[in-house]
Amino acid sequence: MTTEISGVLPVFQTPFHTDESIDFATLDREIDWLFENRANGIVMAMVSETFRLATDERRKLAAHICKTVGGRGVTIISVGSESTHTSAALARDAEAVGADAVMAIPPVATAATEYELAEYFRQILKATSIPLIIQDASGYVGKPMTISLQAQMLDDFPDRVLFKPEAEPVIGRLRELLRETNGQARVFEGSGGMHLLESFKQGVSGTMPGADLTPVVSALWSALEAGDIGRADRISQTLIKLVELQTNLDAYLAVEKHLLCRQGVFRNTVIRGPVAFELEDDLRTKVDVLFDELCMVLNDD
């Protein structure tokens, strides 16, 4: 693995026009804004609404993102799907358009055996020459992957497999994965920054927050790297309260698009339906209050 994949790697939200077609002009503005706020790379993943995109849209979006990033940082493209064949094809396409790595969750509609899951990830790896980030997204969808399976994938592909563990309990399973791999696993925090303070102590390589809080998470990451635990604590305390309001995947989408609008990045909060969450007025007010508190913490410091 020659490309350094580390630091703050936000997962972009996909902006849509009111007819739910992709708004590429706003997307370009979002990518520019993320790098202006010290992102080390860009990730296309679940809160990019990948599972609500047609396959050709996923390919088009991946190509557009790789071109727009233009070497300003790494580009990671999520290729997980319900079939090994499709995921491997998406991975090949992602590498062809310039992705630095791919990421995949297991299929969520199939109770696959451990053998089948291992073969799923192996075929993605064999289809490409770039790193694969194995995402255990079971904090949101699907069921937890075994630690032994993840460790086996690292044994089989030691230079190319990384991890984004999101199964509960996140920190406990992170420690278990590190123990099982003798500390060799390269891991990314993936809970919106909520577990970043503790996971940083375990030696994670980076974090993949939603795009909306990139200025906050970048400041938190910088404080942790500088050893400024007081500042990191002040940021983290309010960040955790805000992220805890987001109880499922659609809640993340609703809050993140709302905050992107508040910061002048997005023009609307359109999400492709059906959705399992709506941002009601009382919760929106709580989100705004906590976001204002975060801005005050950043400005005070």
BAKOL-437026 format. One line per 2 residues: number of its first residue (from 1); their letters; for each residue x, y, z of C-alpha. Coordinates in nm, 2 decimals, always signed. Layout:
NUM> a> X,Y,Z | ...
REM end
This chain:
1> mt> +0.00,+0.00,+0.00 | +0.17,+0.32,-0.12
3> te> -0.10,+0.58,-0.06 | -0.12,+0.71,+0.30
5> is> -0.48,+0.67,+0.42 | -0.52,+0.85,+0.75
7> gv> -0.66,+1.15,+0.93 | -1.00,+1.31,+0.89
9> lp> -1.18,+1.14,+0.59 | -1.54,+1.27,+0.58
11> vf> -1.82,+1.08,+0.41 | -1.98,+1.33,+0.18
13> qt> -2.36,+1.37,+0.16 | -2.50,+1.35,-0.19
15> pf> -2.70,+1.67,-0.28 | -3.01,+1.63,-0.49
17> ht> -3.22,+1.87,-0.69 | -3.59,+1.88,-0.60
19> de> -3.66,+1.61,-0.86 | -3.40,+1.39,-0.68
21> si> -3.14,+1.39,-0.95 | -2.79,+1.45,-0.83
23> df> -2.69,+1.81,-0.79 | -2.32,+1.80,-0.91
25> at> -2.26,+2.17,-0.88 | -2.35,+2.16,-0.51
27> ld> -2.14,+1.84,-0.47 | -1.84,+2.02,-0.61
29> re> -1.89,+2.30,-0.36 | -1.92,+2.05,-0.08
31> id> -1.59,+1.88,-0.18 | -1.41,+2.22,-0.19
33> wl> -1.56,+2.31,+0.15 | -1.44,+1.98,+0.30
35> fe> -1.08,+2.04,+0.19 | -1.10,+2.40,+0.31
37> nr> -1.18,+2.25,+0.65 | -0.87,+2.03,+0.66
39> an> -1.01,+1.70,+0.53 | -0.74,+1.46,+0.44
41> gi> -0.96,+1.28,+0.18 | -1.31,+1.21,+0.08
43> vm> -1.53,+0.90,+0.13 | -1.83,+0.79,-0.07
45> am> -2.03,+0.56,+0.16 | -2.36,+0.49,+0.33
47> vs> -2.45,+0.85,+0.42 | -2.38,+0.93,+0.06
49> et> -2.70,+0.74,+0.00 | -2.52,+0.48,-0.21
51> fr> -2.79,+0.22,-0.16 | -3.05,+0.46,-0.29
53> la> -2.85,+0.51,-0.61 | -2.88,+0.31,-0.93
55> td> -2.57,+0.12,-1.02 | -2.49,+0.35,-1.31
57> er> -2.53,+0.65,-1.07 | -2.29,+0.50,-0.83
59> rk> -2.03,+0.46,-1.11 | -2.09,+0.81,-1.23
61> la> -2.07,+0.96,-0.88 | -1.75,+0.77,-0.81
63> ah> -1.59,+0.90,-1.13 | -1.70,+1.25,-1.06
65> ic> -1.56,+1.25,-0.70 | -1.22,+1.11,-0.81
67> kt> -1.19,+1.38,-1.07 | -1.31,+1.66,-0.84
69> vg> -1.08,+1.56,-0.56 | -0.79,+1.60,-0.81
71> gr> -0.51,+1.49,-0.58 | -0.60,+1.71,-0.29
73> gv> -0.64,+1.40,-0.07 | -0.73,+1.04,-0.09
75> ti> -1.06,+0.91,-0.24 | -1.23,+0.61,-0.10
77> is> -1.53,+0.46,-0.28 | -1.78,+0.23,-0.11
79> vg> -1.86,-0.08,-0.33 | -2.06,-0.29,-0.09
81> se> -2.38,-0.45,-0.24 | -2.60,-0.76,-0.21
83> st> -2.39,-0.96,-0.45 | -2.02,-1.05,-0.48
85> ht> -2.03,-1.00,-0.86 | -2.17,-0.64,-0.83
87> sa> -1.93,-0.54,-0.56 | -1.62,-0.67,-0.74
89> al> -1.74,-0.49,-1.06 | -1.79,-0.17,-0.87
91> ar> -1.44,-0.21,-0.71 | -1.28,-0.25,-1.05
93> da> -1.46,+0.06,-1.18 | -1.36,+0.26,-0.88
95> ea> -0.99,+0.17,-0.93 | -1.02,+0.25,-1.30
97> vg> -1.14,+0.61,-1.23 | -0.86,+0.68,-0.97
99> ad> -0.99,+0.57,-0.63 | -0.71,+0.52,-0.38
101> av> -0.91,+0.26,-0.19 | -1.25,+0.09,-0.18
103> ma> -1.47,+0.01,+0.12 | -1.74,-0.25,+0.16
105> ip> -2.00,-0.35,+0.41 | -2.12,-0.71,+0.40
107> pv> -2.45,-0.79,+0.22 | -2.73,-0.71,+0.46
109> at> -3.02,-0.90,+0.31 | -2.85,-1.24,+0.33
111> aa> -2.76,-1.43,+0.64 | -2.43,-1.54,+0.47
113> te> -2.20,-1.80,+0.63 | -1.86,-1.69,+0.74
115> ye> -1.71,-1.88,+0.44 | -1.94,-1.68,+0.20
117> la> -1.85,-1.35,+0.36 | -1.48,-1.43,+0.34
119> ey> -1.52,-1.51,-0.03 | -1.71,-1.19,-0.08
121> fr> -1.42,-0.98,+0.05 | -1.16,-1.19,-0.12
123> qi> -1.33,-1.14,-0.46 | -1.33,-0.77,-0.41
125> lk> -0.96,-0.78,-0.32 | -0.88,-1.00,-0.62
127> at> -1.06,-0.76,-0.86 | -0.83,-0.47,-0.77
129> si> -0.48,-0.38,-0.65 | -0.58,-0.10,-0.41
131> pl> -0.67,-0.13,-0.04 | -1.00,-0.25,+0.09
133> ii> -1.16,-0.11,+0.41 | -1.38,-0.37,+0.56
135> qd> -1.68,-0.19,+0.72 | -1.87,-0.36,+0.99
137> as> -2.17,-0.13,+0.97 | -2.39,-0.34,+1.20
139> gy> -2.44,-0.04,+1.43 | -2.68,+0.07,+1.15
141> vg> -2.76,-0.23,+0.93 | -2.70,-0.60,+0.92
143> kp> -2.54,-0.81,+1.19 | -2.19,-0.80,+1.34
145> mt> -1.90,-0.97,+1.17 | -1.68,-1.20,+1.38
147> is> -1.35,-1.07,+1.49 | -1.19,-1.39,+1.37
149> lq> -1.31,-1.34,+1.01 | -1.17,-0.98,+1.01
151> aq> -0.84,-1.10,+1.14 | -0.83,-1.38,+0.88
153> ml> -0.87,-1.12,+0.60 | -0.58,-0.92,+0.73
155> dd> -0.37,-1.24,+0.75 | -0.46,-1.32,+0.39
157> fp> -0.40,-0.97,+0.25 | -0.17,-0.80,+0.51
159> dr> -0.08,-0.50,+0.30 | -0.43,-0.42,+0.17
161> vl> -0.69,-0.47,+0.44 | -0.81,-0.19,+0.67
163> fk> -1.11,-0.17,+0.90 | -1.40,+0.05,+1.00
165> pe> -1.56,-0.12,+1.30 | -1.90,+0.01,+1.40
167> ae> -2.06,-0.29,+1.58 | -2.15,-0.24,+1.94
169> pv> -1.98,-0.21,+2.18 | -1.75,-0.02,+1.95
171> ig> -1.45,+0.03,+2.18 | -1.47,-0.32,+2.32
173> rl> -1.47,-0.47,+1.97 | -1.19,-0.24,+1.86
175> re> -0.97,-0.36,+2.14 | -1.06,-0.72,+2.05
177> ll> -0.97,-0.67,+1.69 | -0.64,-0.51,+1.78
179> re> -0.56,-0.80,+2.02 | -0.66,-1.06,+1.76
181> tn> -0.43,-0.90,+1.50 | -0.14,-0.83,+1.74
183> gq> -0.19,-0.46,+1.70 | -0.15,-0.48,+1.32
185> ar> -0.50,-0.38,+1.22 | -0.53,-0.03,+1.07
187> vf> -0.86,+0.11,+1.19 | -1.08,+0.41,+1.13
189> eg> -1.34,+0.55,+1.38 | -1.68,+0.56,+1.22
191> sg> -1.93,+0.68,+1.47 | -1.95,+1.05,+1.37
193> gm> -1.66,+1.13,+1.60 | -1.85,+1.01,+1.91
195> hl> -1.59,+0.75,+2.00 | -1.29,+0.93,+1.86
197> le> -1.15,+1.04,+2.20 | -1.12,+0.68,+2.33
199> sf> -1.04,+0.52,+1.99 | -0.75,+0.76,+1.94
201> kq> -0.59,+0.62,+2.25 | -0.61,+0.28,+2.09
203> gv> -0.41,+0.40,+1.79 | -0.67,+0.44,+1.52
205> sg> -0.54,+0.57,+1.18 | -0.82,+0.82,+1.13
207> tm> -1.19,+0.90,+1.14 | -1.47,+0.90,+0.89
209> pg> -1.73,+1.15,+1.01 | -2.03,+1.29,+0.82
211> ad> -1.94,+1.59,+0.61 | -2.14,+1.84,+0.81
213> lt> -1.91,+1.83,+1.12 | -1.58,+1.82,+0.94
215> pv> -1.47,+2.16,+1.09 | -1.54,+2.02,+1.44
217> vs> -1.38,+1.68,+1.39 | -1.08,+1.83,+1.22
219> al> -1.03,+2.05,+1.52 | -1.07,+1.75,+1.75
221> ws> -0.83,+1.54,+1.55 | -0.57,+1.82,+1.56
223> al> -0.61,+1.86,+1.93 | -0.56,+1.49,+1.98
225> ea> -0.25,+1.48,+1.76 | -0.11,+1.78,+1.95
227> gd> -0.17,+1.62,+2.29 | -0.41,+1.90,+2.39
229> ig> -0.65,+1.67,+2.59 | -0.83,+1.97,+2.75
231> ra> -0.94,+2.11,+2.41 | -1.02,+1.76,+2.28
233> dr> -1.24,+1.70,+2.59 | -1.42,+2.03,+2.54
235> is> -1.50,+1.95,+2.18 | -1.59,+1.59,+2.24
237> qt> -1.84,+1.65,+2.52 | -2.07,+1.85,+2.30
239> li> -2.00,+1.65,+1.99 | -2.11,+1.33,+2.16
241> kl> -2.44,+1.50,+2.27 | -2.51,+1.60,+1.91
243> ve> -2.42,+1.26,+1.75 | -2.63,+1.08,+2.01
245> lq> -2.94,+1.25,+1.87 | -2.89,+1.06,+1.55
247> tn> -3.04,+0.72,+1.62 | -3.04,+0.55,+1.28
249> ld> -2.90,+0.60,+0.93 | -3.18,+0.83,+0.81
251> ay> -3.14,+1.04,+1.13 | -2.77,+1.09,+1.03
253> la> -2.88,+1.19,+0.68 | -3.15,+1.44,+0.80
255> ve> -2.92,+1.61,+1.06 | -2.62,+1.62,+0.83
257> kh> -2.81,+1.78,+0.54 | -2.97,+2.02,+0.77
259> ll> -2.63,+2.13,+0.91 | -2.48,+2.15,+0.56
261> cr> -2.76,+2.39,+0.47 | -2.70,+2.59,+0.79
263> qg> -2.33,+2.63,+0.69 | -2.42,+2.75,+0.33
265> vf> -2.29,+2.43,+0.16 | -2.63,+2.28,+0.05
267> rn> -2.93,+2.44,-0.10 | -3.19,+2.19,+0.03
269> tv> -3.22,+1.89,+0.25 | -3.37,+1.65,-0.01
271> ir> -3.32,+1.28,+0.08 | -3.43,+1.00,-0.15
273> gp> -3.72,+0.80,+0.01 | -3.86,+0.61,+0.16
275> va> -3.71,+0.74,+0.48 | -3.73,+0.61,+0.83
277> fe> -3.68,+0.94,+1.01 | -3.79,+1.30,+0.98
279> le> -3.63,+1.60,+1.15 | -3.91,+1.74,+1.36
281> dd> -3.90,+2.10,+1.49 | -3.81,+2.01,+1.85
283> lr> -3.52,+1.79,+1.75 | -3.40,+2.04,+1.49
285> tk> -3.39,+2.30,+1.77 | -3.18,+2.07,+1.99
287> vd> -2.94,+2.01,+1.70 | -2.91,+2.38,+1.63
289> vl> -2.84,+2.46,+2.00 | -2.57,+2.19,+2.02
291> fd> -2.41,+2.30,+1.69 | -2.40,+2.66,+1.82
293> el> -2.23,+2.53,+2.14 | -1.97,+2.35,+1.92
295> cm> -1.90,+2.66,+1.73 | -1.85,+2.86,+2.05
297> vl> -1.61,+2.59,+2.18 | -1.41,+2.62,+1.86
299> nd> -1.41,+3.00,+1.86 | -1.33,+3.03,+2.24
301> d> -1.02,+2.81,+2.20
REM end
